[in-house]
Amino acid sequence: MGLISFLGFTLLVAGYAWWKTRGTDEKSADGYYLGGRSLGALTIAGSLLLTNLSAEQIVGLNGQAFSEGILVMAWETLAAIAMVITAVYFLPKYMHKGITTIPEFIEERFDENTKAILSILFLIAFGIVLLPTILYSGSLAFSTMFDLPSLLDMSEGSVIWLCVWSIGIIGIIYAIFGGLKAVAVSDLINAIGLLIGGLLIPYFGLKLIGDGSVGDGLSILWTENQDKFDVTGDVTSSIPVGTIFTGMMIAQMYYWGTNQSILQRVFGAKSLKEGQKGVMLAAFVKFLIPVIVVLPGIIAWNVFDGNLESADKAYPQLVKEVLPPALVGFFAAVLFGAVLSSFNSLLNSSATLFGFDLYKKFFNSEASEHRAVKAGKYFGLGLALVSMTIAPFIANAPAGLFDYIQQALGSLSVPILAVVLVGILTKKVPALGAKIVLIAGVIMYVCTIFMRPSFQEAALAKAASNGITDAAELAIIKAEAFPHFLHVMGILFTVNIVIMLIVGAMKPKTDVYVPTQTQAIDTTPWKYAYVVGILIALLVLSTYLIF
């Protein structure tokens, strides 16, 4: 029954995507990269959610919630505010130009070489961090939920390799040969399935805790795990409360306001109004997502008494424990769709960045549009193979899965956001300032990653020499020895902004930047964008007041 429902739902999504995209010209840049600029608000919202909400998000955040509790919901609830800011401020700036990629905007504001550097940074982030973590987390979920090592009589490591390459090959077929519209359309139906399936896990989990009653289960969970329902993390937690006002919002604004794989969905909108409505709808749903990506982790803590070999196994173990057998196939298909969605979205964006921004500059300046699209597809295929090779080794990462993603991306998110923001807000800062920040910003952040362990070891050695042995006190000393990585992001973001402004003051642009206006789409803004945005922001703040 489980296998039948899995195959049935998966084939339904594939068939629907083919039917909806059969008339799109995938050989043109707009057709392949932007779905023919024909996407509506509902499709955009579904694609944004599923591009973001994949196995690495569900498995990783629930793993953190298992260890630390509800404070990790900041990654989701604060995302809603970043999405509101993107909809009302960034989108009009981008879509008035009719751009296909963020580096294209950077080229117009700065120059072609700055665009090339930014495109390369995006591709590094996709190929080394995001694509491998998506493949690994999805493989870990399937391996644990269905006990594949026992079923296939293979070691856990071998099963991870098998799953990674199976998911990767299917994803390549979807993304490389289907284009953005195939990805976005399949995302919509998968997003609906993921929301339904995702809500079933806490429902059945609470019923298990409450001996058949969801209300009793919630009451028991709240009463027995009070420490898990405190949003104010201390210095030893993954999100100390102060970081919400520093690097947390920088990470969120980078992801929702400048990340090519996210914004490409919105650039495919038929109008600015549809793009804004799609982002706002996704922001509202994002505000509710902690029920799917945080609550199950706390439920798992209660169900398993905090005893699991790995926190990242909390969610798949809970699914295996509470979900009725008849629904296992459906949930597997939904999770499979989520993994494919994020993988496909990043591959499509990689093909876009290479074909649109790099191929003509470095490889074939006379290439036709069709040739550039084809080159982008080949590059996407190569990047997929690299990420499939890297993915199984993520099991050896010392931090939790989600923390690993955020720390690794910090090296790119800080300088990229600084360059985009200064590019929008100023007209005199030259390309030289952007280039310095894009290169030096990455180097500075990477240096802090290597510096942190030595500072922590020195602090612990000093504590030992002073006779301090209490584990809790040592944890605080270690945490305070070096700023949290989110604080580091906040500090370096400010430094990057200052560097660009100093360069702008010393060597200002001689030609004043004048933004262009596209005729490709209707750029009339949605008249209710500010009102809806304020309501969503108030909902987020109310959540923090409750907890």
Protein Blocks (a to p, Z undefined) as FASTA:
>chain_A
ZZmmmmmmmmmmmmmmmmmmmmpcfkbmklmmnoooaacfklmmmmmmmmmmcfklmmmm
mmmmmmnojmlmmmmmmmmmmmmmmmmmmmmmmmmnopabfklmmmmmmmmklmmmmmmm
mmmmmmmmmmmmmmmmmmmmmmmmnommmmnopafklmmmmmmmmmmmmmmmmmmmnojm
lmmmmmmmmmmmmmmmmmmmmmmmmmmmnnopaklmmmmmmmmmmmlmccbdcfkbmbdf
klmmmmmmmmmmmmmmmpmklmmmmmmpcbfklmmmmmmmmmmmmmmmmmmmmmmmmmmm
mmnnopafbfklmmmmmmmmmmcfklmmmmmmmmmmmmmmmmmmmmmmmmmmmmmmmmmm
mmommbcfklmmmmmmmmmmmmmmmmmmmmmmmmmpmbdfklmmmmmmmmmmmmmmmmmm
mmmmpmkbcfklmmmmmmmmmmmmmmmmmmmmmmmmmmmmmmmmnopabfklmmmmmmmm
pccfklmmmmmmmmmmmmmmmmmmmmgcfbdcdddddfkbccbdcfklmmmmmmmmmmmm
mmmmmZZ
